[in-house]
Amino acid sequence: MSAVVVMGSQWGDEGKGKIVDYLAQQAEAVVRYGGGSNAGHTVAVNGEEYKLRLLPSGILYKGTLCVIGNGVVVDPKVMLEEMDAMAARGIDVSGIRLSNRAHVVLPYHSLIDELSEELRGNSKIGTTKRGIGPCYQDKAKRVGIRVCDLMDKEEFAKRLKENLAVKNIELERMYNHAPLDYDTILKEYEGYAERLRPYVCDTIALLNDELAKGKKVLFEGAQATMLDVDYGTYPYVTSSHPVAGGIGIGAGVAPNKLQTVVGVVKAYCTRVGAGPFPTEQLNEIGEKLREAGHEFGTVTGRPRRTGWLDAFVVRYAGMLSGITHMAITRLDILDGFDEIKMCTGYKYKGELLNEIPASLKVLAEVEPVYETFKGWKTSISDIRKYEDLPKEARVYLERMAEVTGIKLGIVSVGPNRDQTIVLDEHIF
């Protein structure tokens, strides 16, 4: 049995897709365990880009099981569009398996997501408006519709009618919006159900059986630690658990079956949406990072906020998820900087903190403690051995490992599969 987790250690957009794709070469199953179509991964292979939202990054390997777990909220329309796009590019989608316990995103979810965000005015959370939060709300309220319900024509019709009666009152009275039509949604989703039916199964039984047989299973996180609904910068978070502990909830695999946790760390920091971001650079440095890194959302296209690496946050992520290896991404984006900074701690009212503040008011007022490093000022994209990296780059990476207490496992020096330096060959 070999189970490996790949998860985000910052605010998302760390390049998890590339690391999952690289490790998926050895995996026999790749599993999404949380989030929804608000999570975008970009994978580059042989000069071609693949933008993924719901499908696991292992989809690019023929014969690999690609599992969407029960903790994912699934928009059937998005899933089918993505499958069709992959098939059109010659990618085999027959290995996809969808949990019969996953919750279904319906049109009223995305509509309420958009309308409620508008109602917040200046207090917007920064949602992608794809219905993810409202779907998780319905799940917690015990009125959600699951994939197993969608597969049952009579049950789905009944549950949809009950839910839509309530949602239409909400739309009309709270948002002054026209009601949604039951028959239109019913017909549309019955069509989705028939197309998805061959891929639906009990993924909990499937995954535990695969592990019992000694198969290599890779768990792919969506979003990241600082967006976790419990551990992130609440309420500016997602609605699920991107930390490694989310696997027990979102995939039905017990924690004692997880051997290795790879925390993906972008060599600088980015964030999408509102909320505190201690190392944010609202200056020329921030603009340079955004332009050099093409920092625009995979799903939304909106510009990301940018800043220096916050190693204090990565240390926190390591503690929460038991991260065994760091996979450093986008190191090459720092090639052109004369000097580079790393946040190694926070000060609040003149005193060093030992923890990430729960209070957003406090977090917004902390002063990052920076260490400054000399830049390497040369391209590293063609380097394939760690010892061949410029000394300045190795000093930066090794200090990162010291501050976080997590060993280096992978260093990415470009977007493509082959632009990867592996320091530990035994991650799987």
PyMOL commands that set and color helices and strands:
alter all, ss='L'
color gray80, all
select helices_A, chain A and resi 16-23+57-60+76-88+107-119+121-123+132-141+147-150+153-175+182-199+203-212+225-227+246-250+255-257+284-293+311-321+331-336+360-363+386-388+391-404
alter helices_A, ss='H'
color red, helices_A
select strands_A, chain A and resi 2-8+29-32+41-45+48-52+65-68+73-74+96-99+103-104+200-201+216-220+260-266+269-271+305-307+309-310+325-329+339-348+351-352+367-374+407-412+420-422
alter strands_A, ss='S'
color yellow, strands_A
deselect
rebuild
show_as cartoon
